[in-house]
Amino acid sequence: MKFVLVDRITECEAGKRITAVKAVSLAEEYLADHFPGFPVLPGVLMLEALVESAAWLVRVTLDFEPSLIELREARNVTYKSFLQPGETLEMEAITRRLDADGSEFSGIGRCAGREVVKARFSLVHSSLADENPERAELDQTLRAMAREQYKVLGGPDVRGAELVA
């Protein structure tokens, strides 16, 4: 199953920072089991939403070149509160390092101004054709799909980013 937890991108400074939002809805199936009678967004999905936000920043900064962006490591993850249906997670990811192969971020998630999750994490960037040149066409398809999804999320047009080393 692939989660798409970012509902909207609100700001994007290529190479530097991104802000996005995730609205928690009772319609999300996993809330029924987490926890019965007290539905809350699982902490791991709060972290995933921060990672997804940062991945959009990577895509924009690198002109959507990597077709795959994956979590390498999460450190110093802290959870301070629950998020229930009807609440909105406001996420911010700030670049610590970003180059063609990987990146590092500080991320924070807030709800109504209060901090609910905080983490430092690193991502690895790659393309399917890196391991198998026959997959280059699939890479192009994934890049085109990512560009379209970025537009749907309301991502601003950002060009000429500088990498942060």
C-alpha positions in Angstrom: 0.0 0.0 0.0 1.3 3.4 -0.9 0.4 6.3 1.4 0.0 9.8 0.1 -0.1 11.8 3.3 0.7 15.3 2.1 -2.6 17.0 1.2 -1.2 20.4 0.1 2.1 22.1 -0.3 1.9 25.6 1.1 5.5 26.9 0.6 8.6 25.7 -1.1 12.0 27.3 -1.2 14.0 25.0 -3.5 17.1 23.7 -1.7 16.1 25.2 1.6 12.7 24.5 3.1 9.1 23.3 2.4 5.9 23.6 4.3 2.9 21.3 3.8 -0.3 20.1 5.5 -2.0 16.8 6.2 -5.7 16.9 7.3 -6.6 14.0 9.5 -10.0 12.5 8.5 -12.0 9.7 10.1 -12.3 8.3 6.6 -8.7 7.0 6.8 -9.2 3.3 7.4 -6.1 2.8 9.7 -7.7 5.1 12.3 -10.4 2.5 13.1 -7.7 0.3 14.7 -5.5 3.0 16.1 -7.0 3.1 18.8 -10.5 1.7 18.9 -12.7 4.3 20.6 -9.9 6.9 20.4 -8.8 7.3 16.8 -5.5 9.0 16.3 -2.9 9.4 13.5 -0.2 6.8 14.2 3.2 8.4 15.1 4.9 6.6 12.3 2.5 8.2 9.8 3.3 11.7 11.3 7.0 10.9 10.5 6.1 9.6 7.0 4.2 12.9 6.3 7.4 14.8 7.3 9.5 12.5 5.0 7.0 13.0 2.1 7.2 16.7 2.5 11.0 16.7 2.4 10.9 14.3 -0.7 8.9 17.0 -2.5 11.6 19.5 -1.7 14.2 17.1 -3.1 12.3 16.6 -6.3 11.8 20.3 -6.9 15.5 21.1 -6.1 16.8 18.4 -8.4 14.3 19.1 -11.1 12.5 15.8 -10.5 15.6 13.8 -11.6 15.6 11.1 -8.9 12.6 8.8 -9.5 13.0 7.2 -6.1 13.4 8.9 -2.8 13.5 6.8 0.3 14.0 7.2 4.0 17.5 6.1 5.0 17.5 7.0 8.7 15.4 8.8 11.3 17.0 10.2 14.5 15.8 12.1 17.5 12.1 11.5 16.7 9.9 12.8 19.4 6.1 12.8 19.7 4.4 15.3 22.0 0.7 14.9 21.3 -2.0 13.0 19.5 -3.7 14.1 16.3 -7.4 13.2 16.0 -9.8 13.4 13.1 -10.6 17.0 12.2 -7.1 18.2 13.1 -4.5 19.3 10.7 -0.7 18.5 10.8 1.3 21.5 9.6 4.7 20.2 8.5 8.0 22.0 7.9 11.2 20.4 6.6 14.4 22.3 6.6 17.4 21.2 4.5 20.6 20.4 6.3 22.3 18.8 3.3 21.1 18.1 -0.2 23.0 16.6 -3.1 22.3 14.3 -6.0 22.5 11.1 -4.0 21.1 12.0 -0.6 19.9 14.6 1.8 19.4 15.4 5.5 16.6 17.4 7.1 15.2 18.7 10.3 11.4 18.3 10.4 8.7 19.5 12.7 5.0 19.0 12.7 2.5 21.3 14.5 -1.2 21.3 15.1 -2.8 24.7 15.9 0.7 26.0 16.7 1.6 23.3 19.2 4.5 20.9 18.3 3.4 17.3 17.9 6.3 15.6 16.2 10.0 16.5 15.6 12.7 14.6 13.9 16.0 14.6 12.0 16.2 12.3 9.1 18.1 11.4 5.9 16.9 10.4 2.5 18.6 8.5 -0.3 17.9 9.5 -3.9 18.1 7.1 -6.9 16.6 6.1 -10.2 15.5 2.7 -11.5 17.9 3.1 -14.4 20.9 3.3 -12.0 20.7 -0.5 -11.5 19.1 -1.4 -14.8 19.3 0.9 -17.9 16.3 -0.9 -19.4 14.2 0.8 -16.8 15.0 4.4 -18.0 11.5 4.7 -19.6 9.8 3.8 -16.3 11.9 6.5 -14.6 10.6 9.0 -17.1 7.0 7.9 -16.4 7.6 8.2 -12.6 9.1 11.7 -13.1 6.1 12.8 -15.2 3.7 11.5 -12.6 5.6 13.2 -9.8 5.4 16.6 -11.7 1.7 16.2 -12.1 1.1 15.3 -8.5 3.2 18.3 -7.4 0.9 20.5 -9.4 -2.2 18.9 -7.9 -0.8 19.5 -4.4 -0.5 23.2 -5.2 3.3 23.2 -5.2 4.7 26.6 -6.3 6.8 26.9 -9.5 10.3 27.0 -8.2 13.4 27.2 -10.4 17.1 27.8 -10.0 17.7 26.1 -6.7 21.1 26.1 -5.0 22.1 22.8 -3.3 22.9 23.0 0.4 26.1 21.0 1.2 
